[in-house]
Amino acid sequence: MGKIVKVILDDLPHHPLHKMWLELAEKLAKELGVELEVKKEDYVFAMEHGDTDDLGMTWLPQLFVQLEDGSVKLVMSQFPFDPATGKSDPERAYKEAKTRIGEIERDP
């Protein structure tokens, strides 16, 4: 697929989990040694590159990576919750994002 050159967070600053999304994006960008771009409520970007519902509507926040060829790949569109507590789970989010990034990096 190519080398990851940027982490992109399409953010919704007033979202209840905004801070967790931002911390995740910052951590991933730092570990990958790449730039972090934070878009603010760019629904067109999310519709072009992210998840949408059955009516074609999208939601935010969503997390992406950009590859050296300019293509954009979705990393995460839903922040995971701990099934036992029902609370958002930053550690699970990090593990899921790392797994997805690994899949993107291995995809020929």
KEKE-3310 file (N, C-alpha, C; in steps of 0.2 Angstrom, whole numbers, plus 5000, padded with zeros to 4 digits):
npx = (5004:5009:5019:5014:5011:5004:4993:4976:4963:4947:4937:4925:4923:4915:4910:4907:4917:4928:4941:4947:4947:4956:4968:4971:4974:4985:4994:4996:5001:5013:5020:5021:5029:5024:5016:5002:4986:4972:4956:4942:4926:4924:4914:4912:4925:4924:4913:4919:4930:4927:4916:4899:4881:4867:4860:4869:4874:4886:4896:4905:4917:4930:4944:4959:4972:4985:4993:5009:5006:4996:4983:4969:4965:4953:4954:4947:4930:4921:4922:4928:4919:4920:4913:4909:4908:4902:4908:4918:4933:4949:4961:4957:4953:4965:4972:4964:4965:4979:4980:4972:4980:4991:4986:4983:4996:5002:4994:4995)
npy = (4994:5006:5019:5026:5043:5053:5056:5058:5067:5069:5080:5083:5096:5098:5086:5073:5064:5070:5074:5062:5056:5065:5063:5050:5051:5060:5052:5041:5047:5052:5040:5034:5044:5054:5068:5076:5080:5089:5090:5101:5097:5092:5086:5082:5077:5066:5059:5055:5047:5040:5031:5028:5029:5019:5028:5035:5045:5053:5053:5061:5061:5054:5044:5044:5038:5045:5039:5038:5039:5047:5042:5039:5031:5024:5022:5022:5023:5023:5025:5013:5004:4998:4983:4978:4989:4999:5011:5023:5016:5020:5012:5001:5007:5012:4999:4994:5003:5002:4989:4990:5000:4992:4982:4991:4995:4982:4979:4975)
npz = (5000:5004:5013:5028:5030:5037:5050:5051:5059:5059:5066:5079:5088:5099:5103:5115:5117:5112:5117:5120:5107:5101:5109:5106:5092:5093:5100:5091:5080:5085:5088:5076:5070:5062:5054:5062:5057:5060:5056:5056:5058:5045:5035:5021:5018:5027:5022:5009:5012:5024:5036:5032:5035:5030:5022:5017:5025:5035:5051:5064:5077:5066:5062:5052:5041:5030:5015:5007:4993:4993:4995:5006:5021:5031:5049:5061:5066:5076:5093:5104:5117:5134:5137:5149:5158:5150:5148:5139:5131:5131:5130:5123:5111:5107:5104:5094:5084:5082:5077:5065:5058:5056:5048:5037:5033:5029:5018:5001)
capx = (5000:5014:5021:5010:5014:5000:4987:4971:4957:4941:4935:4919:4926:4910:4908:4908:4923:4933:4947:4949:4949:4962:4974:4972:4977:4991:4998:4997:5005:5020:5023:5022:5033:5021:5012:4994:4981:4965:4951:4936:4919:4924:4909:4914:4930:4922:4909:4923:4935:4925:4910:4893:4876:4864:4857:4875:4876:4892:4896:4911:4924:4933:4951:4962:4979:4986:4998:5013:5003:4990:4977:4967:4962:4950:4957:4942:4925:4917:4926:4925:4917:4921:4907:4907:4906:4898:4912:4923:4939:4955:4966:4954:4953:4972:4974:4960:4968:4986:4978:4970:4986:4995:4983:4984:5003:5003:4990:4999)
capy = (5000:5012:5022:5031:5050:5058:5054:5064:5066:5073:5080:5087:5099:5098:5079:5071:5060:5074:5074:5055:5055:5069:5060:5044:5053:5062:5046:5037:5051:5052:5033:5033:5049:5058:5074:5075:5085:5089:5094:5102:5096:5091:5081:5080:5072:5060:5055:5053:5042:5036:5027:5031:5024:5016:5033:5039:5051:5051:5056:5063:5061:5048:5044:5041:5039:5046:5036:5042:5040:5052:5039:5040:5025:5024:5018:5021:5028:5022:5024:5007:5005:4992:4980:4977:4995:5003:5017:5023:5013:5022:5007:4996:5011:5012:4993:4993:5008:4999:4983:4993:5003:4986:4980:4995:4994:4976:4978:4976)
capz = (5000:5005:5019:5031:5030:5041:5054:5051:5064:5057:5073:5081:5095:5105:5104:5122:5117:5108:5120:5119:5100:5100:5113:5102:5086:5095:5102:5085:5075:5088:5088:5069:5068:5056:5055:5063:5054:5063:5052:5060:5055:5037:5033:5014:5019:5030:5017:5004:5015:5030:5036:5031:5036:5024:5018:5014:5029:5039:5057:5067:5074:5062:5062:5046:5039:5023:5013:5003:4987:4993:4997:5013:5023:5038:5054:5066:5065:5082:5099:5107:5124:5138:5137:5156:5161:5146:5147:5133:5133:5127:5129:5118:5105:5104:5102:5088:5079:5080:5073:5059:5055:5054:5042:5031:5031:5026:5012:4995)
cpx = (5004:5015:5016:5014:5010:4994:4982:4965:4952:4937:4929:4921:4921:4907:4911:4915:4929:4940:4951:4951:4956:4968:4976:4976:4984:4996:5000:5002:5012:5023:5025:5028:5031:5017:5004:4991:4975:4961:4945:4930:4919:4920:4910:4919:4928:4918:4913:4927:4932:4919:4904:4887:4872:4860:4863:4877:4882:4892:4904:4912:4925:4940:4954:4969:4980:4992:5002:5010:4997:4983:4975:4963:4959:4953:4951:4936:4920:4922:4923:4924:4919:4914:4904:4905:4902:4902:4916:4930:4945:4960:4963:4955:4960:4974:4970:4963:4975:4985:4977:4976:4990:4993:4984:4992:5005:5000:4994:4996)
cpy = (5006:5014:5027:5038:5055:5054:5060:5062:5071:5074:5084:5090:5098:5091:5077:5067:5064:5073:5067:5053:5059:5066:5054:5046:5056:5057:5042:5041:5051:5046:5032:5038:5053:5064:5072:5081:5084:5093:5095:5102:5096:5085:5078:5075:5066:5056:5052:5047:5038:5032:5031:5026:5022:5021:5038:5045:5048:5054:5057:5062:5054:5049:5040:5041:5041:5043:5040:5043:5044:5049:5040:5034:5026:5020:5017:5026:5028:5021:5018:5009:4998:4989:4979:4983:5000:5010:5017:5020:5015:5017:5002:5000:5011:5005:4992:4997:5005:4993:4985:4996:4997:4983:4984:4995:4988:4975:4979:4981)
cpz = (5000:5012:5022:5032:5035:5044:5053:5055:5061:5063:5073:5088:5101:5106:5111:5122:5114:5111:5119:5112:5099:5103:5109:5096:5088:5096:5096:5081:5078:5087:5080:5066:5062:5059:5057:5061:5057:5059:5057:5056:5048:5035:5026:5014:5022:5025:5011:5006:5021:5030:5035:5033:5029:5020:5016:5019:5033:5046:5059:5074:5070:5062:5055:5046:5032:5021:5008:4996:4987:4995:5004:5015:5030:5043:5059:5065:5071:5088:5103:5115:5128:5139:5144:5159:5157:5145:5141:5136:5129:5125:5123:5111:5102:5101:5095:5083:5077:5075:5066:5055:5052:5048:5036:5029:5028:5019:5006:4991)
residu = (MET:GLY:LYS:ILE:VAL:LYS:VAL:ILE:LEU:ASP:ASP:LEU:PRO:HIS:HIS:PRO:LEU:HIS:LYS:MET:TRP:LEU:GLU:LEU:ALA:GLU:LYS:LEU:ALA:LYS:GLU:LEU:GLY:VAL:GLU:LEU:GLU:VAL:LYS:LYS:GLU:ASP:TYR:VAL:PHE:ALA:MET:GLU:HIS:GLY:ASP:THR:ASP:ASP:LEU:GLY:MET:THR:TRP:LEU:PRO:GLN:LEU:PHE:VAL:GLN:LEU:GLU:ASP:GLY:SER:VAL:LYS:LEU:VAL:MET:SER:GLN:PHE:PRO:PHE:ASP:PRO:ALA:THR:GLY:LYS:SER:ASP:PRO:GLU:ARG:ALA:TYR:LYS:GLU:ALA:LYS:THR:ARG:ILE:GLY:GLU:ILE:GLU:ARG:ASP:PRO)
# end
